[in-house]
């Protein structure tokens, strides 16, 4: 008969690690070695029950300690408890020099040296960088793919030097990225944003996509710079949306986007082509004082109210404003509303 002493427990744990196929019926812990020298890694399999995930829950304080040590944080399928206050990270004595963003005289700079990957997880606390003057630098890639954030995430005044992946993430509360710099590509396809999303005065140095994403609350992209292509095609904006004062250097693609609330593009500059083909505006569509320097395509767009283009500078390369077949517009609307319905279903299940 096998004894359940310390040696027996060790043997069972080892057997589970080397025989994943035989243990697949349970909750397989792929890698539970947070003390590794360079990585803080915990992966739970998709077969884990919620009870098992809670048993393997990760404290935000453990993540903060790993980031302080400069480790790569790699979590998959886990539940994270507690608030992650990134302004408590130590200030570096020699800040990295990033042309036009961080200079040698910047004082309050914090650096996350390794990558941060939270995949298919649930974050029950807040993730915030509350520093009015400081800058938070992510030296490695940041991935939030498929993760649900139940509380506020505020990464304002952050510099992301590597690609950022938000695809499939669900923000149930506020998501703030005010005055942030994205030096790598940003991928946010089929992402659900919550009651208030802010990218005010941020800059996307590379291409960015929010295709087929949903903004269920206020969406603020005021005075944002898009240095490369910006893909917001088939994106759903439920409440007020603001791109006023923003600059699109590359392609601005809002094809088949749905604006349920007021949409403001006042003083917006489109240096590349601007596609609004088959977009639907169900409230105010304000393009006053906008500047179109490339080709503008509003063909088959649907305006419930008349669009406003007072003092707008048109390129002369415009497709005519047209009213699309209502049946086609309704089909587009229903497909985008389906995304919102799925988000509501997720909210109900998570309570």
VOGU-3710 file (C-alpha; in Angstrom, 3 decimals, decimal comma):
1> xxxxxxxxxx> 0,000/0,000/0,000  1,409/3,400/-0,960  2,173/5,630/2,027  1,053/9,280/1,987  4,139/10,729/3,590  6,249/13,548/2,138  8,061/11,124/-0,168  4,728/9,808/-1,444  3,453/13,304/-2,181  6,654/14,110/-4,059
11> xxxxxxxxxx> 6,287/10,951/-6,182  2,682/11,798/-7,096  3,680/15,343/-8,120  6,540/14,027/-10,244  4,287/11,444/-11,894  1,807/14,175/-12,857  4,567/16,275/-14,409  6,113/13,498/-16,520  2,802/11,852/-17,477  0,570/14,720/-18,695
21> xxxxxxxxxx> -1,492/12,474/-20,969  -2,531/10,259/-18,041  -3,296/13,291/-15,888  -5,284/15,184/-18,552  -8,593/14,452/-16,845  -7,595/16,689/-13,952  -6,131/20,157/-13,708  -2,690/19,911/-15,266  -0,200/22,376/-13,909  2,159/22,712/-16,865
31> xxxxxxxxxx> 4,779/24,701/-15,027  4,558/25,703/-11,354  8,040/27,014/-10,854  7,655/30,701/-9,987  11,066/30,639/-8,339  12,893/30,029/-11,620  15,779/32,380/-12,167  14,463/34,306/-15,147  10,769/33,429/-15,335  7,641/33,456/-13,219
41> xxxxxxxxxx> 5,570/30,886/-15,101  2,296/29,197/-14,232  0,191/27,508/-16,920  -3,081/25,754/-16,145  -4,748/23,546/-18,713  -8,144/24,272/-20,217  -9,547/21,256/-18,343  -9,198/22,972/-14,958  -12,412/23,561/-13,058  -13,051/26,930/-11,447
51> xxxxxxxxxx> -12,424/25,377/-8,036  -9,043/24,118/-9,212  -8,168/27,482/-10,712  -9,006/29,195/-7,445  -6,787/26,698/-5,647  -3,897/27,757/-7,901  -4,720/31,481/-7,682  -1,796/33,887/-7,981  -1,429/36,893/-5,695  -0,708/40,244/-7,290
61> xxxxxxxxxx> 2,055/40,733/-4,722  3,867/37,680/-6,146  3,672/39,167/-9,651  4,963/42,501/-8,376  7,877/40,753/-6,674  8,730/38,921/-9,914  8,626/42,170/-11,896  10,857/43,805/-9,296  13,373/40,992/-9,756  13,296/41,573/-13,518
71> xxxxxxxxxx> 11,679/38,218/-14,290  9,472/37,437/-17,258  5,897/36,939/-16,054  4,120/34,230/-18,061  0,677/33,225/-16,752  -1,938/31,217/-18,620  -5,387/30,215/-17,382  -4,888/31,521/-13,854  -6,908/33,653/-11,444  -5,096/36,699/-10,070
81> xxxxxxxxxx> -6,096/38,128/-6,693  -5,339/41,609/-5,400  -4,275/44,938/-6,864  -1,109/45,312/-8,909  0,194/48,803/-8,085  2,986/49,355/-10,580  3,913/52,777/-9,213  5,407/50,940/-6,231  8,124/49,459/-8,452  11,544/50,982/-7,723
91> xxxxxxxxxx> 12,675/54,004/-9,707  15,698/53,159/-11,860  18,874/55,128/-11,264  19,825/55,203/-14,955  16,688/55,557/-17,114  16,749/54,127/-20,638  17,107/56,785/-23,312  14,303/56,645/-25,885  14,507/59,406/-28,471  11,762/61,947/-28,105
101> xxxxxxxxxx> 10,167/60,095/-25,182  12,640/59,591/-22,338  15,783/61,624/-21,918  18,705/61,475/-19,486  17,088/64,077/-17,262  13,859/62,198/-16,612  13,776/61,382/-12,917  10,832/59,143/-12,084  11,189/56,213/-14,479  10,257/52,632/-13,649
111> xxxxxxxxxx> 11,152/49,717/-15,888  9,550/46,303/-16,335  12,543/44,511/-17,808  10,933/41,201/-18,792  7,825/40,479/-20,805  4,369/40,461/-19,224  1,992/37,793/-20,503  -1,460/37,243/-18,971  -3,268/34,831/-21,296  -6,781/33,377/-20,869
121> xxxxxxxxxx> -6,737/34,468/-17,239  -8,985/36,413/-14,858  -7,644/39,481/-13,080  -9,886/40,212/-10,108  -8,017/43,261/-8,828  -6,830/46,488/-10,389  -3,704/46,958/-12,478  -2,673/50,597/-12,160  0,221/52,947/-12,702  -0,802/55,970/-10,662
131> xxxxxxxxxx> 2,054/58,407/-11,146  1,258/61,927/-12,276  4,825/62,666/-13,378  6,496/59,263/-13,678  6,902/56,992/-16,681  6,561/53,210/-16,771  8,635/51,446/-19,433  7,774/47,926/-20,642  11,015/46,629/-22,156  9,480/43,306/-23,215
141> xxxxxxxxxx> 6,304/42,397/-25,104  2,933/42,708/-23,366  0,187/40,147/-24,002  -3,313/40,202/-22,503  -4,864/37,822/-25,023  -8,165/36,324/-23,861  -7,868/37,706/-20,333  -10,766/39,249/-18,389  -10,071/42,322/-16,259  -12,800/42,664/-13,660
151> xxxxxxxxxx> -11,511/45,935/-12,210  -9,863/49,044/-13,601  -6,690/48,815/-15,635  -4,780/52,104/-15,823  -1,476/52,030/-17,694  -1,339/55,741/-18,378  2,059/57,325/-18,996  3,472/53,972/-20,084  5,959/53,291/-22,864  5,517/49,941/-24,620
161> xxxxxxxxxx> 8,741/49,268/-26,515  7,617/45,904/-27,945  4,355/44,634/-29,503  1,169/44,715/-27,432  -1,523/42,046/-27,883  -5,037/42,688/-26,545  -6,975/40,354/-28,843  -9,916/38,658/-27,159  -9,398/40,488/-23,878  -12,442/41,644/-21,900
171> xxxxxxxxxx> -12,277/44,899/-19,926  -15,251/44,882/-17,568  -14,286/48,206/-15,955  -12,352/51,269/-17,064  -9,340/50,932/-19,335  -7,015/53,948/-19,356  -3,940/54,370/-21,565  -3,581/58,150/-21,332  -0,385/59,680/-22,771  1,032/56,258/-23,538
181> xxxxxxxxxx> 3,536/55,452/-26,261  3,244/52,267/-28,314  6,522/51,737/-30,158  5,578/48,293/-31,493  2,472/47,016/-33,218  -0,782/46,883/-31,253  -3,163/44,005/-31,982  -6,616/44,193/-30,438  -8,968/42,161/-32,609  -12,305/41,109/-31,071
191> xxxxxxxxxx> -11,514/42,931/-27,836  -14,327/44,024/-25,504  -13,787/47,381/-23,827  -15,842/48,450/-20,818  -17,691/51,541/-19,570  -14,870/54,021/-20,257  -11,801/53,675/-22,460  -9,213/56,424/-22,823  -6,221/56,718/-25,151  -6,092/60,500/-24,755
201> xxxxxxxxxx> -2,867/62,004/-26,200  -1,330/58,598/-26,822  0,802/57,727/-29,833  0,868/54,573/-31,927  4,239/54,482/-33,690  3,407/51,280/-35,582  0,228/49,830/-37,010  -2,731/49,262/-34,719  -5,875/47,195/-35,155  -9,081/47,070/-33,160
211> xxxxxxxxxx> -10,986/45,264/-35,893  -14,282/43,685/-34,787  -13,817/45,047/-31,272  -16,532/46,577/-29,127  -16,472/49,744/-26,999  -19,486/49,419/-24,721  -18,898/52,795/-23,036  -17,245/56,112/-23,802  -14,302/55,761/-26,173  -11,803/58,627/-26,088
221> xxxxxxxxxx> -9,111/58,815/-28,762  -8,625/62,565/-28,417  -5,409/64,087/-29,796  -3,977/60,669/-30,612  -1,246/60,195/-33,220  -1,420/57,192/-35,517  1,912/57,034/-37,350  0,999/53,934/-39,392  -2,209/52,230/-40,491  -5,119/52,183/-38,036
231> xxxxxxxxxx> -7,684/49,414/-38,548  -11,016/49,951/-36,802  -13,131/48,176/-39,392  -16,331/46,465/-38,204  -15,844/47,951/-34,733  -18,813/48,768/-32,519  -18,978/52,053/-30,576  -21,992/52,012/-28,276  -21,759/55,430/-26,575  -20,000/58,689/-27,356
241> xxxxxxxxxx> -16,822/58,388/-29,388  -14,169/61,050/-29,829  -11,280/61,200/-32,302  -11,154/64,979/-32,245  -7,737/66,513/-32,740  -6,200/63,186/-33,752  -3,830/62,635/-36,650  -3,854/59,610/-38,961  -0,655/59,419/-40,985  -1,431/56,091/-42,667
251> xxxxxxxxxx> -4,698/54,417/-43,585  -7,659/55,106/-41,283  -10,080/52,241/-41,840  -13,529/52,552/-40,257  -15,262/50,411/-42,877  -18,547/48,901/-41,648  -18,044/50,412/-38,184  -21,164/51,073/-36,135  -21,494/54,279/-34,098  -24,573/54,005/-31,886
261> xxxxxxxxxx> -23,731/57,235/-30,020  -22,330/60,578/-31,080  -19,101/60,399/-33,093  -16,747/63,380/-33,152  -13,928/63,776/-35,681  -13,574/67,545/-35,321  -10,148/68,932/-36,258  -9,054/65,395/-37,125  -6,334/65,156/-39,762  -6,326/62,296/-42,252
271> xxxxxxxxxx> -3,035/62,340/-44,145  -3,608/58,868/-45,589  -6,764/57,375/-47,030  -9,853/57,476/-44,813  -12,307/54,607/-45,306  -15,823/54,917/-43,876  -17,440/52,685/-46,461  -20,725/51,216/-45,167  -20,172/52,747/-41,743  -23,349/53,371/-39,750
281> xxxxxxxxxx> -23,866/56,580/-37,738  -27,027/56,453/-35,632  -26,441/59,788/-33,868  -24,326/62,878/-34,502  -21,514/62,450/-37,035  -19,373/65,561/-36,628  -16,461/66,073/-39,048  -16,320/69,864/-38,631  -12,863/71,318/-39,384  -11,515/67,882/-40,308
291> xxxxxxxxxx> -8,801/67,688/-42,952  -8,752/64,958/-45,596  -5,445/64,899/-47,465  -5,831/61,434/-48,961  -8,700/59,570/-50,537  -11,921/59,657/-48,539  -14,472/56,908/-48,968  -17,914/57,431/-47,470  -19,645/55,363/-50,124  -22,744/53,530/-48,927
301> xxxxxxxxxx> -22,359/54,993/-45,412  -25,595/55,331/-43,453  -26,320/58,536/-41,484  -29,407/58,590/-39,302  -28,801/62,324/-38,985  -27,169/64,488/-41,584  -23,351/64,448/-41,283  -21,566/67,665/-40,381  -18,601/68,763/-42,522  -18,491/72,491/-41,729
311> xxxxxxxxxx> -15,102/73,996/-42,714  -13,787/70,506/-43,437  -11,026/70,442/-46,041  -11,859/67,823/-48,621  -9,244/66,279/-50,877  -11,422/66,146/-53,941  -10,766/62,393/-54,113  -13,964/61,532/-52,299  -16,432/58,803/-53,036  -19,945/60,218/-52,975
321> xxxxxxxxxx> -21,937/60,102/-49,773  -24,602/57,474/-50,280  -27,273/55,705/-48,329  -26,732/51,962/-48,318  -29,591/49,518/-48,683  -31,229/49,454/-45,213  -31,371/45,652/-45,248  -27,603/45,452/-45,650  -27,105/48,061/-42,939  -29,349/46,142/-40,566
331> xxxxxxxxxx> -27,354/42,972/-41,225  -24,127/44,790/-40,369  -25,745/46,263/-37,265  -26,963/42,880/-36,069  -23,535/41,305/-36,512  -21,931/44,048/-34,433  -24,647/43,954/-31,789  -24,037/40,216/-31,445  -20,601/41,041/-30,067  -22,211/43,254/-27,409
341> xxxxxxxxxx> -24,673/40,489/-26,521  -21,818/38,031/-26,018  -20,149/40,504/-23,662  -23,351/40,853/-21,632  -23,589/37,064/-21,402  -20,041/36,975/-20,098  -20,932/39,584/-17,452  -23,879/37,508/-16,271  -21,791/34,331/-16,019  -18,946/36,059/-14,164
351> x> -21,133/37,258/-11,292
//
